Amino acid sequence: MAAIPLAGALLLLVPPDRFLPGDTAVRRYGLGVSGATLLAAVYALAAFDYSAPSRMQFETDRAWAPAIGLRFHLGADGISLPLVVLTALLTFLCFVHLVKHPPAGGSARLLTALLLLLEVGLLGTFVALDMVLFFVFFEVVLIPMYLVIAQWGGPGRRAAAYKFILYTLLGSGLLLAGMLLVAVNAGTLDMTELAAGHEVARGVQIVAFLLMGLGFAIKAPMWPLHTWLPDAHTEAPTVGSVLLAGVLLKMGTYGLVRVALPAAPEGAEFWAPYLGLLAVIGIVYGALACLAQRDLKRMIAFSSVGHMGFVLLGIATLTPVGINAALFGNIAHGLITGLLFFLAGAIKDRYGTGDLDALGSGMLGTAPRLASFLTFASIASLGLPGLAGFWGEMLALVGAYRPHSGLPRETFVAYMAVAALGAVLTAAYFLRLLAKITHGPRPAGGGPAAAISAHEYAAWTPLIALILLVGLWPKTLLDVTTAPVRALFGGG
């Protein structure tokens, strides 16, 4: 599947006078390539054997560098398949948006190539089953996202892009050290073999999990390693923010579940209480930071710190319920926050600002459809029952109430109480946002000039439908993830 966007990106190296002259043709080409990738993902979704979701399917396993034991090993199970489909969907919707709403400046050809290359790295990360191959795909996403922010971002784009690349490169170094430490001691780089069991000393596992955990935590991001995120989100163009929040952050939490926990289970048990502590601090900190924000995109960025805190809390419980909460929360956050950043971009395009004070009040009167979309996305993000955001947070709290038997239950019950407070604060800042800009008297100057375009409807509607589907029928996702989670982490 990753071969489709890779081939699409390579074809853009052909000179414009020989292939796709003009920006419009290039953007439509990107739409076609990402659409083909989405069709391949939908085919995988349809062909997946749901009677055995814990079994690796669509496998490719070939020698890559036999002298050092590297293999080109790819596959998908119920843990990775939802993220593969989410990646393909959000990338396609970004190209739908770009057809009529490209960011100012820069080359459309370069932007299209970068987004396709970004999709290659994301898809590869979620299907790689060799540690070094995983790391290669993990790194592929860095340069495209750096360039997207630096070239098409806002006034502070250079500083935000530098911060993004420095933090993530530091995390990558720690991650590689931790993976190699496990691989050398276990005698294999194959992630399926590591998950099946291996003999690695407890002290080695503790060090390895710390290194890998820090590398993944920067990407997640976990407090206090989150400081690159608000700047990157605020300065990135709309499509950059959507992919950064919708998929890139999931690489960190997915890596914890797929790589760190199975490779170093004793290390995970040692560090889990500390991971849980940082997760709940992130939940409360993210909510309080949102209450202090005056920029819409920055507020949504800080909300991601809080929401990903629930994902990390679920992982820290080391139980199937908690891990399921994390996987569910990943998908819910990708759908909801992707929609929120699409809407934030639309508001900034129409009003010329994302400043909440400058936006004023009365959007329901001046732009009722746009305000209605924003209201729906905000309500979904604050965790209203019946929408996707509710289940990940609720299951994470349940997991914290009954953590793994080797963890201190009283500590995790305290974490549960603090996280529940964070959920209340989440509702507070989203309701404050809606009260500030959607309600109230209509401004004297009227509303925005531009109506919602057909391409915007096309980009937003699938996300709304999936937020409702996953929220009303969580079984559709939990049935896919539960069996592989139990296979990896036991039945308790």
C-alpha positions as CSV (number, residue, x, y, z in Angstrom):
1,M,0.0,0.0,0.0
2,A,2.8,2.4,0.8
3,A,4.2,1.7,-2.6
4,I,1.3,3.8,-4.2
5,P,2.2,7.2,-2.6
6,L,5.9,6.4,-3.0
7,A,5.5,5.9,-6.7
8,G,3.3,9.0,-6.9
9,A,5.9,11.1,-5.1
10,L,8.8,9.8,-7.4
11,L,6.8,10.6,-10.5
12,L,6.8,14.3,-9.5
13,L,10.5,14.3,-10.0
14,V,9.8,14.4,-13.8
15,P,10.2,18.0,-15.0
16,P,6.9,20.0,-15.2
17,D,7.2,20.6,-18.9
18,R,7.0,16.8,-19.4
19,F,4.6,15.8,-16.7
20,L,1.7,17.7,-15.0
21,P,2.3,21.4,-16.0
22,G,0.4,23.7,-13.7
23,D,-0.5,23.7,-10.0
24,T,-4.1,22.6,-10.5
25,A,-3.1,19.5,-12.4
26,V,-0.5,18.6,-9.6
27,R,-3.1,19.0,-6.9
28,R,-5.6,16.8,-8.7
29,Y,-2.8,14.3,-9.3
30,G,-2.2,14.2,-5.5
31,L,-5.9,13.7,-5.0
32,G,-5.8,10.8,-7.4
33,V,-2.8,9.1,-5.9
34,S,-4.1,9.5,-2.3
35,G,-7.5,8.3,-3.5
36,A,-5.9,5.1,-4.9
37,T,-4.1,4.6,-1.6
38,L,-7.4,5.0,0.3
39,L,-9.0,2.4,-2.0
40,A,-6.2,0.0,-1.2
41,A,-6.8,0.6,2.5
42,V,-10.5,0.1,2.1
43,Y,-9.8,-3.2,0.2
44,A,-7.5,-4.3,3.1
45,L,-10.4,-3.4,5.5
46,A,-12.8,-5.5,3.4
47,A,-10.4,-8.4,2.9
48,F,-9.2,-8.6,6.5
49,D,-10.1,-11.8,8.3
50,Y,-12.0,-10.6,11.3
51,S,-12.3,-14.1,12.8
52,A,-8.5,-13.9,13.5
53,P,-7.7,-10.2,14.1
54,S,-4.7,-11.1,16.3
55,R,-3.0,-12.9,13.3
56,M,-0.7,-10.8,11.1
57,Q,-2.3,-10.5,7.7
58,F,-1.1,-9.2,4.3
59,E,2.4,-10.2,5.3
60,T,5.6,-9.6,3.3
61,D,8.7,-11.1,4.8
62,R,11.9,-11.0,2.7
63,A,15.6,-10.8,3.4
64,W,16.8,-7.2,3.5
65,A,20.3,-7.4,4.9
66,P,20.8,-11.1,5.9
67,A,24.4,-10.5,7.2
68,I,23.0,-8.5,10.1
69,G,19.6,-10.2,10.3
70,L,17.5,-7.4,8.8
71,R,14.3,-8.4,7.1
72,F,11.7,-6.5,5.0
73,H,8.9,-7.7,7.2
74,L,5.5,-6.0,6.9
75,G,2.0,-7.0,8.1
76,A,-1.2,-5.8,9.7
77,D,-3.3,-7.0,12.6
78,G,-6.3,-5.5,14.5
79,I,-4.0,-3.1,16.3
80,S,-2.4,-1.5,13.2
81,L,-5.3,-1.8,10.6
82,P,-7.4,1.0,12.0
83,L,-4.4,3.4,12.0
84,V,-3.6,2.4,8.4
85,V,-7.1,3.3,7.3
86,L,-7.1,6.5,9.3
87,T,-3.8,7.6,7.7
88,A,-5.1,6.9,4.2
89,L,-8.4,8.7,4.9
90,L,-6.9,11.8,6.4
91,T,-4.3,12.1,3.7
92,F,-7.0,11.9,1.0
93,L,-9.2,14.4,2.8
94,C,-6.2,16.8,3.0
95,F,-5.8,16.6,-0.8
96,V,-9.6,17.1,-1.2
97,H,-9.1,20.3,0.8
98,L,-6.0,21.4,-1.2
99,V,-7.8,21.2,-4.6
100,K,-9.6,24.5,-3.9
101,H,-7.9,25.8,-0.8
102,P,-4.1,25.6,-1.3
103,P,-1.8,27.4,1.2
104,A,-0.2,30.6,0.0
105,G,3.3,30.5,-1.4
106,G,5.6,27.7,-2.3
107,S,5.4,25.1,-5.0
108,A,2.3,22.9,-5.3
109,R,4.5,20.2,-6.8
110,L,6.8,20.2,-3.8
111,L,3.9,20.2,-1.3
112,T,2.2,17.3,-3.1
113,A,5.4,15.3,-3.1
114,L,6.0,16.0,0.5
115,L,2.5,15.0,1.6
116,L,2.8,11.7,-0.4
117,L,6.2,11.0,1.1
118,L,4.7,11.7,4.5
119,E,2.0,9.2,3.8
120,V,4.7,6.6,2.9
121,G,6.4,7.0,6.3
122,L,3.1,6.9,8.2
123,L,1.8,3.8,6.5
124,G,5.2,2.1,6.8
125,T,5.4,2.8,10.5
126,F,2.1,1.1,11.2
127,V,2.8,-2.1,9.2
128,A,6.6,-2.6,9.8
129,L,7.4,-5.7,11.8
130,D,11.2,-5.4,11.9
131,M,12.7,-2.9,14.4
132,V,15.1,-1.3,12.0
133,L,12.5,-1.1,9.3
134,F,10.1,0.5,11.8
135,F,12.8,3.0,12.7
136,V,13.4,3.9,9.0
137,F,9.7,4.5,8.4
138,F,9.5,6.4,11.7
139,E,12.2,8.8,10.5
140,V,10.9,9.2,6.9
141,V,8.1,11.5,8.2
142,L,10.4,14.0,9.8
143,I,11.8,15.9,6.9
144,P,8.5,16.2,4.9
145,M,6.7,17.6,8.0
146,Y,9.6,19.9,8.8
147,L,9.5,21.3,5.2
148,V,5.7,21.6,5.2
149,I,5.8,23.7,8.4
150,A,8.9,25.7,7.3
151,Q,7.7,26.5,3.8
152,W,3.9,26.9,4.1
153,G,3.5,27.8,7.8
154,G,2.7,31.1,9.5
155,P,5.0,34.0,10.6
156,G,6.8,31.9,13.2
157,R,7.2,28.9,10.9
158,R,11.0,28.7,10.9
159,A,11.3,28.6,14.7
160,A,8.4,26.1,15.0
161,A,10.0,23.8,12.3
162,Y,13.4,23.9,14.0
163,K,11.8,23.1,17.3
164,F,9.9,20.2,15.8
165,I,12.9,18.7,14.1
166,L,15.3,19.1,17.1
167,Y,12.8,17.5,19.5
168,T,11.9,14.6,17.3
169,L,15.5,13.9,16.2
170,L,16.5,13.7,19.9
171,G,13.6,11.3,20.5
172,S,14.7,9.2,17.5
173,G,18.2,8.8,18.9
174,L,16.9,7.6,22.2
175,L,14.4,5.3,20.5
176,L,17.1,3.7,18.3
177,A,19.4,3.1,21.3
178,G,16.6,1.4,23.2
179,M,15.5,-0.8,20.3
180,L,19.1,-1.9,19.6
181,L,19.7,-2.7,23.3
182,V,16.7,-5.1,23.2
183,A,17.7,-6.6,19.9
184,V,21.3,-7.3,20.9
185,N,20.2,-9.0,24.1
186,A,17.3,-10.9,22.5
187,G,19.1,-11.9,19.4
188,T,16.4,-10.7,17.0
189,L,15.0,-7.6,15.4
190,D,11.7,-9.2,14.5
191,M,8.8,-7.6,16.4
192,T,6.6,-10.7,16.2
193,E,9.4,-12.9,17.7
194,L,9.9,-10.3,20.5
195,A,6.2,-10.3,21.3
196,A,6.2,-14.1,21.5
197,G,8.7,-14.0,24.3
198,H,12.4,-13.7,24.8
199,E,15.1,-13.8,27.5
200,V,16.4,-10.3,28.3
201,A,17.6,-9.4,31.8
202,R,15.3,-7.2,33.8
203,G,17.9,-4.5,34.2
204,V,18.3,-4.3,30.5
205,Q,14.5,-4.1,30.0
206,I,14.3,-1.3,32.4
207,V,16.9,0.8,30.6
208,A,15.6,-0.2,27.2
209,F,12.0,0.8,28.0
210,L,13.1,4.1,29.4
211,L,15.0,4.9,26.2
212,M,12.2,3.8,23.9
213,G,9.6,5.3,26.1
214,L,11.2,8.7,26.0
215,G,11.6,8.5,22.2
216,F,7.9,7.6,21.8
217,A,6.8,10.1,24.5
218,I,8.3,13.0,22.6
219,K,6.3,12.1,19.5
220,A,3.0,11.4,21.5
221,P,3.6,14.1,23.0
222,M,3.8,13.5,26.8
223,W,4.2,16.3,29.3
224,P,6.8,17.8,29.8
225,L,8.2,16.8,26.4
226,H,5.3,18.5,24.6
227,T,6.6,22.0,24.1
228,W,7.3,21.6,20.4
229,L,3.6,20.8,19.6
230,P,1.7,24.1,20.2
231,D,4.2,26.0,18.0
232,A,4.2,23.4,15.3
233,H,0.3,23.3,15.2
234,T,-0.1,27.0,15.3
235,E,2.3,27.7,12.5
236,A,1.6,24.8,10.2
237,P,-0.8,25.1,7.3
238,T,-4.2,23.5,7.7
239,V,-3.2,20.2,6.0
240,G,0.0,20.0,8.1
241,S,-2.0,20.5,11.3
242,V,-4.5,17.9,10.3
243,L,-1.9,15.2,9.6
244,L,0.3,16.2,12.5
245,A,-2.6,15.9,15.0
246,G,-4.5,13.2,13.2
247,V,-1.8,10.7,12.6
248,L,1.8,11.8,13.5
249,L,1.1,11.9,17.2
250,K,-0.3,8.3,17.0
251,M,3.1,7.1,16.0
252,G,4.4,7.6,19.5
253,T,1.5,5.8,21.3
254,Y,1.4,3.1,18.7
255,G,5.1,2.5,19.1
256,L,4.6,2.1,22.9
257,V,2.0,-0.6,22.3
258,R,3.6,-2.4,19.3
259,V,7.3,-2.1,20.2
260,A,8.1,-1.0,23.8
261,L,5.6,-3.0,25.8
262,P,6.1,-6.4,24.1
263,A,9.9,-6.0,23.8
264,A,10.5,-4.9,27.5
265,P,7.5,-6.0,29.6
266,E,9.4,-6.0,32.9
267,G,10.7,-2.5,32.1
268,A,7.2,-1.4,31.3
269,E,5.9,-2.7,34.6
270,F,8.8,-0.8,36.4
271,W,8.1,2.5,34.7
272,A,4.3,2.3,34.4
273,P,3.5,4.3,37.6
274,Y,5.7,7.1,36.4
275,L,4.2,7.0,32.9
276,G,0.7,7.2,34.5
277,L,1.8,10.2,36.7
278,L,3.1,12.1,33.7
279,A,-0.1,11.2,31.8
280,V,-2.5,12.6,34.3
281,I,-0.3,15.7,34.8
282,G,-0.6,16.2,31.0
283,I,-4.4,15.8,31.2
284,V,-4.8,18.5,33.7
285,Y,-2.0,20.8,32.3
286,G,-3.5,20.5,28.8
287,A,-6.9,21.5,30.0
288,L,-5.6,24.5,32.1
289,A,-3.4,25.7,29.3
290,C,-6.5,25.6,26.9
291,L,-8.4,27.8,29.3
292,A,-5.6,30.4,29.1
293,Q,-5.3,30.4,25.3
294,R,-6.4,33.2,23.0
295,D,-5.6,31.6,19.6
296,L,-7.9,28.9,18.2
297,K,-5.3,26.6,16.7
298,R,-3.1,26.9,19.8
299,M,-6.0,26.0,22.0
300,I,-6.7,22.9,19.9
301,A,-3.0,22.0,20.0
302,F,-3.0,22.1,23.8
303,S,-6.2,20.0,23.9
304,S,-4.2,17.3,22.1
305,V,-1.8,17.2,25.1
306,G,-4.7,16.4,27.4
307,H,-6.4,13.9,25.1
308,M,-3.2,12.1,24.4
309,G,-2.7,12.0,28.2
310,F,-5.7,9.7,28.4
311,V,-4.2,7.5,25.7
312,L,-0.9,7.3,27.7
313,L,-2.8,6.6,31.0
314,G,-4.5,3.7,29.3
315,I,-1.2,2.3,28.2
316,A,0.3,2.8,31.7
317,T,-2.4,0.5,33.2
318,L,-0.8,-2.5,31.2
319,T,-4.2,-4.1,31.0
320,P,-6.2,-5.1,27.9
321,V,-8.9,-2.6,28.9
322,G,-6.4,0.2,29.2
323,I,-4.6,-0.7,25.9
324,N,-7.9,-0.9,24.1
325,A,-8.7,2.5,25.6
326,A,-5.5,3.8,24.1
327,L,-6.1,2.4,20.7
328,F,-9.7,3.6,20.7
329,G,-8.5,7.1,21.9
330,N,-6.0,7.2,19.1
331,I,-8.6,6.8,16.4
332,A,-11.1,9.1,18.1
333,H,-8.6,11.8,18.6
334,G,-7.4,11.5,14.9
335,L,-11.0,12.0,13.6
336,I,-12.1,14.7,16.0
337,T,-8.9,16.8,16.0
338,G,-8.5,16.4,12.3
339,L,-11.9,17.9,11.9
340,L,-11.1,20.7,14.4
341,F,-8.0,21.8,12.5
342,F,-9.9,21.8,9.2
343,L,-12.5,24.1,10.9
344,A,-9.8,26.3,12.4
345,G,-8.2,26.7,9.0
346,A,-11.6,27.6,7.5
347,I,-12.3,30.2,10.2
348,K,-8.9,31.8,9.7
349,D,-9.3,31.9,5.9
350,R,-12.7,33.7,6.3
351,Y,-12.0,36.0,9.3
352,G,-8.3,36.6,8.7
353,T,-7.4,35.6,12.2
354,G,-7.6,32.8,14.7
355,D,-7.5,35.1,17.7
356,L,-10.5,34.4,19.9
357,D,-10.9,38.0,21.0
358,A,-10.7,39.3,17.4
359,L,-13.2,36.7,16.2
360,G,-15.7,38.1,18.5
361,S,-19.1,36.5,19.1
362,G,-22.2,35.6,17.2
363,M,-20.8,33.2,14.6
364,L,-24.1,31.2,14.8
365,G,-25.8,34.3,13.4
366,T,-23.3,35.3,10.8
367,A,-22.0,31.9,9.7
368,P,-24.4,29.4,11.1
369,R,-23.2,26.3,9.1
370,L,-19.5,26.9,10.0
371,A,-20.5,27.5,13.7
372,S,-22.6,24.3,13.7
373,F,-19.6,22.3,12.4
374,L,-17.4,23.8,15.1
375,T,-20.0,23.1,17.8
376,F,-20.3,19.4,16.8
377,A,-16.5,19.0,16.7
378,S,-16.1,20.7,20.1
379,I,-18.8,18.6,21.7
380,A,-17.2,15.5,20.3
381,S,-13.8,16.5,21.7
382,L,-15.1,17.2,25.2
383,G,-16.3,13.5,25.4
384,L,-20.1,13.6,25.0
385,P,-21.5,10.1,25.3
386,G,-22.6,8.9,21.9
387,L,-19.6,10.4,20.1
388,A,-16.2,9.0,19.5
389,G,-14.3,11.0,22.1
390,F,-16.2,9.5,25.0
391,W,-15.2,5.8,24.8
392,G,-11.4,6.2,24.9
393,E,-11.5,8.4,28.0
394,M,-14.1,6.3,29.8
395,L,-12.2,3.1,29.1
396,A,-8.9,4.7,30.3
397,L,-10.5,5.6,33.6
398,V,-11.9,2.0,33.9
399,G,-8.4,0.7,33.2
400,A,-6.9,2.9,35.8
401,Y,-9.4,1.7,38.4
402,R,-8.2,-1.9,37.8
403,P,-4.6,-1.7,36.6
404,H,-2.3,-4.7,36.1
405,S,-1.9,-6.9,39.2
406,G,1.8,-5.9,39.5
407,L,1.0,-2.2,39.7
408,P,0.0,-0.2,42.8
409,R,-3.8,0.0,42.6
410,E,-4.2,2.9,45.1
411,T,-1.9,5.0,43.0
412,F,-3.8,4.3,39.8
413,V,-7.1,5.0,41.5
414,A,-5.7,8.4,42.4
415,Y,-4.7,8.9,38.8
416,M,-8.2,8.0,37.8
417,A,-9.7,10.7,40.1
418,V,-7.3,13.3,38.7
419,A,-7.9,12.3,35.1
420,A,-11.7,12.6,35.8
421,L,-11.1,16.2,37.0
422,G,-9.2,16.8,33.7
423,A,-12.2,15.5,31.8
424,V,-14.4,18.1,33.5
425,L,-11.9,20.9,32.7
426,T,-11.9,19.7,29.1
427,A,-15.7,20.3,29.0
428,A,-15.1,23.8,30.5
429,Y,-12.6,25.1,27.9
430,F,-14.7,23.8,24.9
431,L,-17.9,25.3,26.3
432,R,-16.0,28.5,27.0
433,L,-14.8,28.5,23.4
434,L,-18.4,28.0,22.0
435,A,-19.8,30.7,24.4
436,K,-17.1,33.1,23.3
437,I,-17.3,32.9,19.5
438,T,-20.5,31.1,18.4
439,H,-23.1,32.6,20.8
440,G,-23.8,36.2,21.7
441,P,-24.9,39.1,19.6
442,R,-24.0,39.4,16.0
443,P,-21.2,41.8,15.2
444,A,-22.0,45.0,13.4
445,G,-19.7,44.2,10.4
446,G,-21.6,41.0,9.5
447,G,-20.1,37.6,8.8
448,P,-17.5,36.1,6.5
449,A,-17.8,36.6,2.7
450,A,-17.1,33.1,1.6
451,A,-19.6,30.3,2.0
452,I,-18.5,26.7,2.8
453,S,-17.3,25.2,-0.5
454,A,-18.2,21.7,-1.9
455,H,-14.6,20.6,-1.3
456,E,-14.8,21.6,2.4
457,Y,-18.0,19.7,2.8
458,A,-16.4,16.7,1.2
459,A,-13.4,16.9,3.5
460,W,-15.4,17.4,6.7
461,T,-18.4,15.1,6.2
462,P,-16.6,11.7,6.3
463,L,-15.0,12.7,9.6
464,I,-18.4,13.6,11.1
465,A,-19.9,10.4,9.9
466,L,-17.1,8.3,11.5
467,I,-17.2,10.2,14.7
468,L,-20.9,9.3,15.0
469,L,-20.3,5.7,13.8
470,V,-17.5,5.0,16.3
471,G,-19.3,6.8,19.1
472,L,-22.7,5.1,18.6
473,W,-21.2,1.7,17.8
474,P,-17.9,1.4,19.6
475,K,-18.1,-2.4,19.0
476,T,-17.1,-1.8,15.4
477,L,-13.6,-0.8,16.6
478,L,-13.3,-2.7,19.8
479,D,-14.0,-6.0,18.1
480,V,-11.0,-5.4,15.9
481,T,-8.5,-4.5,18.6
482,T,-9.6,-6.7,21.6
483,A,-8.3,-10.0,20.4
484,P,-4.8,-8.8,19.4
485,V,-4.5,-6.8,22.6
486,R,-5.4,-9.9,24.7
487,A,-2.9,-12.0,22.7
488,L,-0.1,-9.5,23.4
489,F,-1.0,-8.5,27.0
490,G,-3.0,-11.3,28.5
491,G,-6.6,-11.7,29.4
492,G,-6.7,-9.8,32.7
